[in-house]
Amino acid sequence: MYGTTVLSMIDMVTDITMIFKYFESGRLGFAHATLACVSLNLVLQSIMTYAFHKGRPVWEQVKEQLIVWSLLKQGVIAYRYTTSTDRKADFTQAGVVVDAQTEMTATRLVEMVCEAVPGTVIQVAAVYHTKNDGAAIVSLISSILSASFLSVVISWEYDTGKDNRWDKKNFYGYVPVRPRWRKGVIFLAMFFLSFFNLAVRSLACVMYSLRGNSMVMGVLASEILLYFFVKKVLMRDNYYWVPLYGFFGEWVVGLFAEGLIKVLSDWTAVVHFRCPSEVGGLYWTFSLGLTIVIGITSVFQHQPEDQGGNLGEEDKSAVWSKDEIIMGMFLGCGGMALSFFLFMVSIKRNFVWTFFSLVTSNEYIQEYFTMEGGDDHKFVIFEKNEHKWRTFIGEEVKKWVNDNIEMWLEATPFWFDDVRRGSIPDWIFEDEAMRERVKGGVGEATATA
């Protein structure tokens, strides 16, 4: 975890260094693009940090902002996560909206989508046009290493988490506890899968851009449209799992979140996103194959005359030859295939199906209630969007709550706290007096969540 943090901070420093270098050398396009990525990353992290800590005193909010703008956010959040005694605890009483793991994951995703991934594409373009530029090569290596390690660590932490393995035994747990060498093979396979996947897509993006930006936008837009057609039309997963409602929550935020997860999955092969509530098992695997097809197609449509463009004479002589590009692309695609094969033969056999599953997001969320488990496990369904389950098992859930609510109130199990009580929708209660009794001690904000 701390190694990943160091890589992220190094990536930020090298990107800032390259901004000055590009300005000095007059390569304003690369300078402005890199500056935009770094700035967007910091601005979004600043906004997200404010949203997560808005209930804390002003001086503590200022401290959090200083952490972001001093480039120390990744290190601080990693420390908080590793020293937290309860990583899934509710922090609302302390003025913090989310737990340490959620904030850390959100911070990593923002960095990946705003800086690491686009930074890799920018540096691949820079190396392609001036392949003897040592600084650009160093910056490229730091960007791709940072993105790949972030991808692996996100998936690793979710799969090895005890709570996750208990809540969803049929999805989490593909990393075996022993032997250790097998865990090492899985980690390396995930890392190189992400590494080669990002390298192939970045090089393909540069190759298509030589024919014009419209070619790049056309390929990327087609991929997103295909995904939403499969997700929304064929599989009828019309809503994201986050319990946000109304036009803004369900469509604006929901579609943005789904699109963001899709892009990160495509570019960095985050294994965790094979979850049916995100991209889905079969489509996640299909996307790997699509990456290879896009990569190979990009190099064969590339013609030597495309290399000229607006480059100076020095840059024209430095661009990679077509044979070098083809060799690099085939090495990247071969590395993806080999990494995926090693990963699949190293994980626990009973989890292989999750990479080819057609289980929908609706079905997956309903399993929290329908699968064998205790009441605390079933309660997780109230943390998900009602559209995913109410039509299908709403009456069954309603009967379960009303049959057991009296017992929970008397026994007061540890998991039946204010947050859980407040998450129960009002329509569940058959008796208004019981609703008032259950939610009477719950704060208004929690009760309406």
Secondary structure, 3 states (H helix, E strand, C coil): CHHHHHHHHHHHHHHHHHHHHHHHHCCHHHHHHHHHHHHHHHHHHHHHHHHHHCCCCHHHHHHHHHHHHCCCHHHHHHHHHHHCCCCCCCCHHHCCCCCHHHHHHHHHHHHHHHHHHHHHHHHHHHHHHCCCCHHHHHHHHHHHHHHHHHHHHHHHHHHHCHHHHHHCCCCCCCCCCCCHHHHHHHHHHHHHHHHHHHHHHHHHHHHHHCCCHHHHHHHHHHHHHHHHHHHHHHCCCCCCCCCCCHHHHHHHHHHHHHHHHHHHHHHHCCHHHHCCCCCCHHHHHHHHHHHHHHHHHHHHHCCHHHHCCCCCHHHHHHCCCHHHHHHHHHHHHHHHHHHHHHHHHHCCHHHHHHHCCCCCHHHHHHHHHHCCCCHHHHHHHHHCCHHHCHHHHHHHHHHHHHHHHHHHHHHCCCCCCHHHHHHCCHHHCCCHHHHHHHHCCCCHHHHCC
